Amino acid sequence: MSEPANKIHTLSPATPSNITEQQPWYEEDSINLVDLWLELVKHRTIIFTSVALALIAGLLVAFLLPQKYNYTTTIEIGSTLTQTTSGTVPQLIDPPETVLAKIQESYTPLAQQQFHKTHPDNNTFYKIDARIPKDSQLVVLEAKGAEKDNANYLQQLQTITEYLLQDHQRVMNVYQARLNNQLAQAKIKLDEITDPSTLATQQKQLESKLNSARIKLDELRDPRVLAVPRQQLENRLAREEKQLIDLKDQAKLIKARYQSLDEIDTLLKQQVTDLESQINSSLTQRKRAIGSMQSESAAMAMLLIDNGIQQNRTRLAALQERLFIGQQNLRLELEEKIATNLRSQNIQNKLIDKTNSELSRLDIGNQRALQRHQPEIGKLEEKLTKLSADTRRSIERQQHSITQIEAQLDNLKATRAIAPPMQSLQPTGPGKSLIIILSLMLGLMLGVFAAFFASFLHKVKQQKMVANPS
């Protein structure tokens, strides 16, 4: 009987020596679809059994296992308003990543520990996950569990949420208290600005300053104001000039006395010469008297001559002392007086120059004071004119500040749970029909695999029998 056209020839186990000659090596691995189908039909009992068992298992799973539900709650992170150079911008109390870390590392373990303390008989571990939806400022807490654990899951979700809300409420209270303090101070300042007495006080202060400045300006412009200090300086200058003249007169007298010392020296030298001549003459007379000293009158003459010589020598010593010592000391004393007088004249000249400089600066200083004072009066007049307008602008600025603070208070967003923890309406996971269909498909796949495996084992057994006929 002819073989089908699409059937691949297989070699009989009885002729192993002709395998290589009759068929190419790759035809051993070729697949015959008809043979596959025949093999499946041949082992259909195995396939039906596998499908039946899988169906039974699927029915048991679908109808006996408890269904799981989703338990979720969504938390919106609160924000405050922060003043920047570009304006007021919202700022989260905590970044979403920080909130997620707090929940995962602190609040979830703390909530689980608290739950087990209040329920010591319940040893079930309730896994709760947290995630941040992409590009959002939300944190989602979720868990999966049976409907019988509904209360336990919802309680733990609520506890975690309360921990986060308490933490953020603490930060919000501090920020809100600071804003309330700023608002109270701003309102107090606004009351001060709007108080009519404040404007009147400021106006009186400016008017008082303006009047004082005008009086000062009139004083600077009044020639009599400069007359007194000018007269004082002129009187001082006259005294200083008189003292200089006196010093110069004293210097002339001292120089005259110094010049007269030369004449005194000449006179003293003449007197010394005369006394020396007299002493020499007396000595000559004494020698004569000694030679002729025979009478009592000669002795008396000798005594008188000796007495005259002694007196002349005393006078000579005095004149020589005055000439060589007294006159020299007097010169030194007069030279010192001349030097002191010159120093005093220099000091007096400097005092006169200083007084003249003060006189010349008196008018210049007055002009500069006028130049400085006139703009100050203009500024005070301008401030007085603009006082009401400035007060209105200050009130507007303060009102704007109050409005901004109130807006910040109104725009505070506390961290909140968008929805309380709740259970999903429908169970999660595959439905009963899908479980049954999946079990049928799994059973069919296992049955086909088992059929091919059984066929493989049968062929192996046949080849062993052919190889060992005995």
C-alpha positions in Angstrom: 0.0 0.0 0.0 1.3 3.4 -1.0 2.2 5.9 1.8 0.7 9.3 1.9 2.7 12.0 0.0 3.3 14.1 3.1 4.4 11.1 5.2 8.1 11.0 6.0 9.7 7.6 5.7 11.0 6.1 8.8 13.4 3.2 8.9 12.5 -0.1 10.4 14.4 -1.1 13.4 15.1 -4.5 11.6 17.4 -2.9 9.0 19.8 -0.6 11.0 22.7 -1.1 8.5 20.8 0.7 5.7 19.8 3.8 7.7 22.5 6.1 6.4 22.1 4.9 2.8 18.3 5.1 2.5 17.4 8.4 4.2 19.2 11.7 4.8 20.3 12.4 8.4 17.9 15.3 8.9 14.7 13.3 8.1 14.9 11.7 11.6 13.8 15.1 13.1 11.0 15.8 10.6 7.4 16.1 12.0 4.5 14.2 10.4 1.2 16.0 11.4 -0.9 13.0 10.7 1.2 10.8 12.9 0.9 13.4 15.7 -2.8 13.4 15.4 -2.9 9.6 15.4 -0.7 9.6 18.5 -3.1 12.1 20.2 -6.1 10.0 19.3 -4.4 6.9 20.4 -3.8 8.4 23.9 -7.1 10.3 24.1 -7.9 8.7 27.4 -4.9 10.4 29.0 -5.9 13.7 27.5 -9.5 13.5 28.7 -8.3 12.4 32.1 -6.0 15.4 32.4 -8.7 17.8 31.3 -11.1 16.3 33.7 -8.7 16.5 36.6 -7.8 20.1 35.8 -11.4 21.0 35.5 -12.2 19.5 38.9 -9.2 21.4 40.3 -10.4 24.7 38.7 -13.9 24.2 40.0 -12.5 23.6 43.5 -10.3 26.8 43.3 -13.1 28.9 41.8 -15.7 27.9 44.4 -13.8 27.0 47.6 -11.0 29.6 47.8 -12.0 32.9 49.4 -12.1 36.0 47.2 -9.8 38.9 47.8 -10.7 42.5 47.9 -8.7 45.7 47.5 -8.5 48.0 50.6 -7.3 51.5 49.8 -7.1 55.1 51.0 -5.6 58.1 49.2 -3.8 60.8 51.1 -3.3 64.3 49.7 -0.2 66.0 51.0 -0.8 69.5 52.5 1.0 72.6 51.4 1.9 76.1 52.6 2.7 79.3 50.7 6.3 80.5 50.6 7.3 84.0 49.6 10.0 84.0 46.8 11.4 86.7 44.5 9.0 85.6 41.8 6.0 85.7 44.1 4.1 83.4 46.5 4.4 79.8 45.5 2.9 76.7 47.3 5.3 74.3 49.0 4.5 70.8 50.2 4.8 70.1 53.9 6.9 67.1 53.0 8.0 65.9 49.6 6.0 62.8 48.4 9.2 60.7 48.7 9.6 61.7 52.3 6.0 60.9 53.1 6.4 57.5 51.4 9.6 56.8 53.5 7.8 57.8 56.7 4.9 55.5 56.0 7.0 52.5 54.9 9.7 52.8 57.6 7.8 54.2 60.6 4.0 54.4 60.5 3.2 51.0 58.9 5.4 49.0 61.4 4.0 51.2 64.3 0.4 50.6 63.2 1.0 46.8 62.9 2.6 46.7 66.3 -0.3 48.7 67.8 -2.8 46.3 66.1 -1.1 43.2 67.5 -1.0 44.8 71.0 -4.8 45.3 70.9 -5.4 41.9 69.2 -2.9 39.5 70.9 -4.8 36.5 69.6 -4.6 37.5 65.9 -1.2 36.4 64.5 -2.1 37.2 60.9 0.4 39.6 59.1 -1.5 42.2 57.2 0.7 43.5 54.4 0.1 47.1 53.5 1.8 48.8 50.5 2.3 52.5 49.8 2.9 54.1 46.4 3.1 57.5 44.7 1.0 57.9 41.5 3.2 59.3 38.7 3.4 63.1 38.5 1.1 63.6 41.6 1.2 64.8 45.1 -0.7 61.9 46.4 0.2 58.8 48.4 -1.9 55.7 48.0 -2.1 53.1 50.8 -3.4 49.7 49.6 -3.7 46.1 50.7 -5.3 42.9 49.4 -7.2 40.5 51.7 -10.2 38.5 52.3 -13.6 40.0 53.1 -13.5 38.5 56.6 -10.4 40.8 57.4 -12.2 43.9 56.3 -12.2 45.6 59.7 -8.6 44.8 60.4 -7.3 46.2 57.1 -9.5 49.3 57.4 -8.3 49.9 61.0 -4.6 49.7 60.1 -5.1 52.0 57.1 -6.9 54.4 59.3 -4.1 54.3 62.0 -1.4 54.9 59.4 -3.3 57.8 58.0 -3.8 59.3 61.5 -0.1 59.1 62.2 0.7 61.0 59.0 -2.0 63.6 59.7 -0.8 64.2 63.2 2.8 64.7 62.0 1.8 67.2 59.3 -0.7 68.9 61.6 2.1 69.8 64.0 4.0 71.5 61.1 0.9 73.2 60.0 0.1 74.5 63.5 3.5 76.2 63.7 3.2 77.8 60.3 -0.4 78.9 61.0 0.6 80.4 64.4 3.4 82.4 62.7 1.0 83.7 60.1 -1.5 84.6 62.7 1.2 86.5 64.6 2.2 88.3 61.5 -1.4 89.2 60.7 -2.0 90.5 64.2 1.2 92.7 64.0 0.2 93.9 60.6 -3.3 94.9 61.8 -1.8 96.7 64.8 0.5 98.6 62.5 -2.4 99.5 60.2 -4.3 100.8 63.2 -1.3 103.0 64.1 -1.1 104.3 60.6 -4.8 105.0 60.2 -5.0 106.7 63.6 -5.4 110.5 63.0 -3.2 111.3 66.0 -0.3 109.5 64.3 -0.6 111.7 61.3 -0.9 114.8 63.4 2.1 113.8 65.5 4.2 113.2 62.4 3.0 116.5 61.0 4.0 118.4 64.2 7.4 116.8 64.3 8.1 117.8 60.7 6.8 121.3 61.3 9.0 121.6 64.4 12.0 120.5 62.5 11.2 122.8 59.6 10.8 125.8 62.0 14.1 125.0 63.7 15.8 124.7 60.3 14.3 128.1 59.2 15.5 129.8 62.4 18.9 128.3 62.0 19.0 129.6 58.4 18.0 133.1 59.5 20.8 133.0 62.1 23.3 132.0 59.4 22.1 134.8 57.2 22.1 137.5 60.0 25.4 139.5 59.8 25.2 140.1 63.6 25.6 136.4 64.2 29.1 136.5 62.7 29.9 139.9 64.4 30.5 138.4 67.8 32.9 135.6 66.8 34.6 137.9 64.4 35.1 140.5 67.1 36.4 137.9 69.4 38.9 136.7 66.8 39.9 140.3 66.0 40.5 141.0 69.7 42.5 137.9 70.1 44.5 138.9 67.0 45.2 142.3 68.5 46.4 140.8 71.8 48.6 138.4 69.9 50.1 141.2 67.7 50.7 143.3 70.8 52.5 140.5 72.5 54.6 140.0 69.4 55.5 143.7 69.5 56.4 143.5 73.2 58.6 140.5 72.5 60.4 142.4 69.7 60.9 145.4 72.1 62.3 143.0 74.7 64.6 141.5 72.1 65.9 145.0 71.2 66.6 145.8 74.9 68.4 142.4 75.4 70.5 143.0 72.2 71.4 146.5 73.5 72.5 145.1 76.8 74.4 142.4 75.0 76.2 145.1 72.9 77.0 147.2 76.0 78.9 144.3 77.5 81.8 145.1 75.1 82.0 148.6 76.4 82.0 147.4 80.0 84.7 144.9 79.1 86.8 147.8 77.8 86.2 149.8 80.9 87.0 146.9 83.2 90.2 146.3 81.2 91.2 149.9 81.6 90.5 149.8 85.3 92.6 146.6 85.6 95.5 148.3 83.8 95.2 151.4 86.0 95.2 149.3 89.2 98.1 147.3 88.0 100.1 150.6 87.4 99.1 151.8 90.8 100.2 148.6 92.4 103.5 148.7 90.6 104.0 152.4 91.6 103.2 151.5 95.2 105.6 148.6 95.1 108.4 151.0 93.9 107.5 153.5 96.7 107.6 150.7 99.2 111.1 149.7 98.1 112.3 153.3 98.6 110.6 153.5 101.9 112.3 150.3 103.1 115.7 151.8 102.2 115.1 155.0 104.1 113.1 153.6 107.0 114.8 155.5 109.8 112.2 157.5 111.4 108.7 156.9 112.7 107.1 158.8 109.9 108.8 156.5 107.4 107.3 153.6 109.1 103.9 155.0 109.0 104.4 155.7 105.3 105.4 152.1 104.8 102.3 150.9 106.6 100.1 153.1 104.4 101.8 152.0 101.3 101.2 148.3 102.2 97.6 149.0 103.1 97.1 150.7 99.7 98.8 147.8 97.8 96.5 145.3 99.6 93.3 147.2 98.8 94.4 147.6 95.1 95.1 143.9 94.8 91.6 143.2 96.3 90.0 145.5 93.8 92.1 144.1 91.0 91.0 140.5 91.8 87.3 141.7 91.9 87.7 143.5 88.6 89.4 140.5 87.0 86.7 138.1 88.3 84.0 140.4 86.9 85.8 140.7 83.6 86.6 137.1 83.0 83.7 135.3 84.8 80.8 137.7 85.5 80.8 139.3 82.1 81.0 135.8 80.4 78.0 134.5 82.5 76.1 137.7 81.7 76.7 137.1 78.0 75.4 133.5 78.2 72.3 134.7 80.1 71.5 137.4 77.5 72.1 134.9 74.7 69.6 132.5 76.3 67.1 135.3 76.7 67.5 136.2 73.1 66.9 132.6 72.0 63.9 132.3 74.2 62.5 135.6 72.9 63.0 134.4 69.3 61.1 131.2 70.1 58.3 133.1 71.7 58.2 135.3 68.6 57.8 132.3 66.4 55.1 130.8 68.5 53.3 134.2 68.5 53.6 134.4 64.7 52.0 131.0 64.4 49.2 132.0 66.8 48.6 135.2 64.7 48.5 133.1 61.5 46.1 130.7 63.1 43.8 133.5 64.2 44.0 135.1 60.7 43.1 131.7 59.2 40.1 131.4 61.6 39.0 134.8 60.5 39.2 133.9 56.9 37.4 130.6 57.5 34.6 132.2 59.5 32.8 133.6 56.4 33.6 130.4 54.3 32.2 128.2 57.0 29.0 130.3 57.2 28.5 130.0 53.5 29.0 126.3 53.6 26.5 126.0 56.4 24.0 128.0 54.4 24.6 125.7 51.4 24.0 122.6 53.5 21.1 124.0 55.4 19.0 125.2 52.5 18.5 121.8 50.9 17.6 120.3 54.3 14.7 122.9 54.5 13.6 121.9 51.0 13.5 118.2 52.0 11.5 118.9 55.1 9.0 121.1 53.2 8.7 118.3 50.6 8.2 115.7 53.3 5.5 117.9 55.0 3.8 118.3 51.6 3.9 114.6 50.8 3.0 113.4 54.3 -0.6 112.7 53.6 0.1 111.0 50.3 2.9 108.9 52.0 0.4 108.0 54.8 -2.1 106.8 52.2 0.5 104.7 50.4 1.6 103.2 53.7 -2.0 102.3 54.5 -2.4 100.7 51.1 0.9 98.7 51.5 -0.2 97.6 54.9 -3.6 96.6 53.7 -2.0 94.7 50.9 0.3 92.9 53.3 -2.7 91.9 55.5 -4.5 90.7 52.4 -1.5 88.5 51.4 -1.2 87.1 54.9 -4.9 86.3 55.0 -4.6 84.7 51.5 -1.8 82.6 52.8 -4.0 81.5 55.8 -6.9 80.8 53.5 -4.7 78.8 51.1 -3.2 76.6 53.7 -4.0 73.0 52.7 -3.8 70.5 55.5 -2.8 66.9 54.7 -6.0 65.0 54.4 -7.4 61.6 53.3 -9.3 62.2 50.1 -11.5 59.3 51.0 -11.7 57.1 54.1 -10.2 53.6 53.9 -12.6 51.5 52.0 -13.1 48.1 50.4 -13.4 47.6 46.7 -16.9 46.8 45.4 -15.7 43.9 43.3 -13.2 41.2 44.3 -9.7 41.4 42.8 -8.1 38.7 40.7 -9.5 36.4 38.0 -13.2 35.5 38.1 -14.7 32.0 38.4 -15.3 31.7 34.7 -11.7 32.7 33.9 -10.4 30.2 36.4 -12.4 27.4 34.9 -11.3 28.3 31.3 -7.7 28.5 32.4 -7.9 25.2 34.2 -9.4 23.6 31.0 -6.6 25.0 28.9 -4.0 23.9 31.5 -5.5 20.4 31.6 -5.5 20.2 27.8 -1.9 21.2 27.7 -0.9 18.7 30.4 -2.9 16.0 28.6 -1.2 16.6 25.3 2.2 16.6 27.0 1.3 13.4 28.8 0.1 11.8 25.5 3.4 12.6 23.8 5.4 11.4 26.7 3.5 8.1 26.8 4.1 7.7 23.0 7.8 8.4 23.6 8.0 5.7 26.3 6.2 3.2 24.0 8.6 3.8 21.1 11.6 3.4 23.5 10.2 0.1 24.7 9.7 -1.2 21.1 13.3 -0.3 20.1 14.6 -2.2 23.1 12.6 -5.2 22.1 13.9 -5.1 18.5 17.5 -4.6 19.7 17.2 -7.6 22.2 14.8 -10.1 20.6 15.7 -12.8 23.0 
